[in-house]
Amino acid sequence: MNLAPHLAAGQRAEDQALELLRAAGLKLLARNYRCPQGELDLVMNDGETLAMVEVRYRRDRGFGSAAETVGTRKQEKLLHAAQHFLQQDARYRRQPLRFDVVAVTEAADGALQTEWIKDAFRADF
């Protein structure tokens, strides 16, 4: 399947993030979980903790870092999508929950640089 260049870059960034998280011992539960409230890029188990991971990609830092693009509005969408996920699957409701961001930036040589921000923001539910 041929993806548009921006979609292919986003897919590559998400693959890189998943590889980083798996290497750190996290287990993938869901990828690209979509619901009416939004989308969760990666849902992972980190030991006893459920990690909702937002992957953000930037070609360069000229307009700010990838992590800076997860503002209040995006956080609210992620919180609502997480609530939906938890309502659909009771197995995970009692686990501690955190929201991580994996910021992926493309270097001049095309290599991807990743920054994993654990517990990037809190849920108030």
C-alpha positions in Angstrom: 0.0 0.0 0.0 1.4 3.4 -1.0 0.8 6.1 1.5 1.0 9.8 0.8 4.4 11.2 1.9 3.2 12.8 5.1 1.3 9.7 6.1 4.3 7.5 5.3 6.5 9.8 7.5 3.9 9.6 10.3 3.8 5.8 10.0 7.6 5.6 10.1 7.7 7.8 13.3 5.0 5.6 14.9 7.0 2.4 14.0 10.2 4.0 15.5 8.2 4.9 18.7 6.8 1.4 19.0 10.3 -0.1 18.6 11.7 2.2 21.4 8.9 1.4 23.8 9.1 -2.4 23.1 12.8 -2.3 23.7 12.1 -0.7 27.1 9.8 -3.6 28.0 6.3 -2.2 27.2 3.7 -4.5 25.7 1.5 -3.3 22.9 -2.3 -3.6 23.6 -3.7 -1.5 20.8 -2.4 0.5 17.9 -4.4 3.4 16.3 -7.4 2.8 18.5 -10.1 4.9 16.9 -13.4 6.0 18.4 -15.8 9.0 18.0 -13.8 10.9 20.6 -10.5 10.6 18.7 -7.6 8.3 18.3 -4.9 6.7 20.6 -1.7 6.0 18.7 -0.4 3.3 21.0 -1.9 1.7 24.1 0.7 -0.2 26.0 1.3 -2.0 29.3 4.3 -0.9 31.3 4.3 -3.4 34.1 1.1 -2.7 36.0 0.6 0.7 34.4 -1.5 1.4 31.3 0.3 3.9 29.1 -1.6 5.9 26.4 1.1 7.1 24.0 0.7 10.0 21.6 3.3 9.9 18.8 4.2 13.3 17.3 6.4 13.8 14.3 8.1 16.9 13.0 10.4 17.2 10.0 12.3 19.9 11.7 12.2 22.1 14.8 11.6 25.4 12.9 8.1 25.7 14.2 8.7 24.2 17.6 9.3 20.7 18.8 7.0 17.7 18.2 6.3 17.5 21.9 5.0 21.1 21.9 2.2 20.2 19.6 0.4 18.3 22.3 -1.5 21.2 23.7 -4.6 21.5 25.9 -7.0 20.7 23.1 -5.1 17.6 22.0 -4.8 16.5 25.6 -8.6 16.7 26.0 -9.1 14.6 22.9 -6.7 12.0 24.2 -8.5 12.0 27.6 -11.9 11.4 26.0 -10.5 8.6 23.7 -8.9 7.0 26.8 -12.2 7.1 28.6 -13.8 5.4 25.7 -11.1 2.7 25.6 -11.5 2.0 29.3 -15.3 1.8 28.9 -15.0 -0.8 26.1 -12.5 -3.0 27.9 -13.0 -3.5 31.7 -9.8 -5.4 32.1 -7.8 -2.2 32.2 -10.0 0.0 34.4 -8.2 -0.8 37.7 -4.7 -0.2 36.3 -2.8 3.0 37.0 -3.0 5.2 33.9 -0.5 7.6 32.4 -0.2 9.6 29.2 3.1 9.6 27.4 4.3 11.4 24.4 7.0 10.2 22.0 8.3 13.1 20.0 10.0 12.1 16.8 12.1 14.6 14.8 13.7 14.0 11.5 17.4 15.0 11.3 19.0 16.5 8.3 20.4 13.1 7.3 16.9 11.6 7.5 17.6 9.7 10.7 14.8 9.9 13.3 15.5 11.2 16.7 13.1 10.2 19.5 12.3 11.7 22.8 10.1 9.7 25.2 8.2 11.9 27.7 6.7 9.6 30.4 3.7 11.0 32.2 3.6 14.0 29.9 0.2 15.1 31.4 -2.3 13.9 33.9 -5.9 12.6 33.7 -8.5 14.1 36.0 -11.0 11.2 35.9 
